[in-house]
Amino acid sequence: MVVSRSRSDHATTVARLTGAIEQRGLTVFARFDHAAAARVAGLELGEELVVAFGNPQAGTPLMQSDPRVGIELPLRILVWESADGVQLGYNDPRELAAGYDLAGRHEILERMAGLLEQLVAEAAG
């Protein structure tokens, strides 16, 4: 996992992240608020949220090459609080080439990796 530390609190980091995603015309498909789910279950968990987002124009060609890669999409960034502050993390999409038949799709994976790096940098402030 690629991990970066944010200079802001959790809520600000998430707002910056979703803003950066939307400014690029990408779709936020879902937000998985693990902390809220834990509270509903009567459990404690620090702030932890996954933002799932993407663009079918980028992901579809990967799934056309190997439908199994659909389990890895859309892209996701995790934002959580730790003793070291607010962290952002994501899995490097270039690593998908090792587990799936994505020959000829390396440019897409590189663009995805660059996008994730940019989004995290903007969100981290």
N, C-alpha and C positions, 0 to 999 in steps of 0.2 A: 504494500500500500504506500502511495505517495502521500506524505503528511506535511502540512504547513500550519504554522501557528497564526492566529488572527490577532490583530492589535485591538479588536473591539469586543464587546460582549456578544453573547450568543444571538440575541434578537437582531442586533445591528448586522452581524455577520450574515445571518440568513437573509435579511432584507437586501443587503448588497449583492449576495449571490443570486437571488431570484431576479433582482433588477438587472444584473449583468446578463443573465440568461435571456430574459425577455427583450432587452435592448438589441440582442442579436437576432431576434425573430424566431427564436427557438420556443418550443412548447414545454411548459412544466406540466408533466403528466400526473404527478402525484407527489405528496409530501407524507412521509411516514414518520409520525411523531412518536418515537419509542418512549419518551418520558411521559407523555400524556397517557399512552396505553398502560404504562406501569402504574400510574396514579389511579386509573380506573380499576385496576386489579388489586389496589391496596398496597402496592409496592413502591419503593423509592428508587429513583434513577435520576442522575444528573441530566441536564438538558442534552438531548440527543435526537437529531432529526436527519432523515435522508431525503434529499431532493432528487427526484427522478425526472429527467428531461431529455429532449432530443429533437431530431428532425428526420422524418421518414426518408428524405432524399439521401441522407448519409447512411442510415441504418439498413435500409432495404437492400442495397447492393450486397452488403455483408450477408444478409439472410438468404439472398438469391444464391450466393456461393455455397453457403452451408446453413441450412435452416436451424441447426442446433445452436448457433450463436445467438439466436433469439432469447435464450435464457439470460444472456449477459446484457441485453438491451431493454429499455433505454439506458443511457448513461446515468450514473448516480454519483452524488457527492454527499458524504457524511459530514455533519457539523456536530461536534460534541464538546462538552466541558470536561476538563480534566484538572488535576492539581496544577498543571502547567499553563492553564488558561484555555481559551477556546481553540479547538483544532479543526482543521478541514482535511478530509482524506478521500482518496479515490484510487481505484485500481487502474493501472496503466493499460489502456486499450491495445497497445502494441503487443502485449503479452497474449492476446487472443489468437494471434497467428500460430502460436505453438500448439494450441489445443483444438483448432478448427481448421477446416480446409478453406483458407482465405487467400490462396495464391492470386496474385494480381490485385489485391486490395490493400496493399501496404500504404499507399498514399492516403486512403481514407483513414486508416488507423493512425497515421502520423498527424493528420489534421485533427482527429478527435483528441489525441494526446495534447496537441498544442492548444486546442480549445479549453480542455480541462485545466491546463496550467494557467492560462489567461484568466479564466473564471475564478480560480482559487486565489490568484494574485489580487484581483480586483476585490473580491469578497474579504480578503484578509486585511486590506487597507494598508 
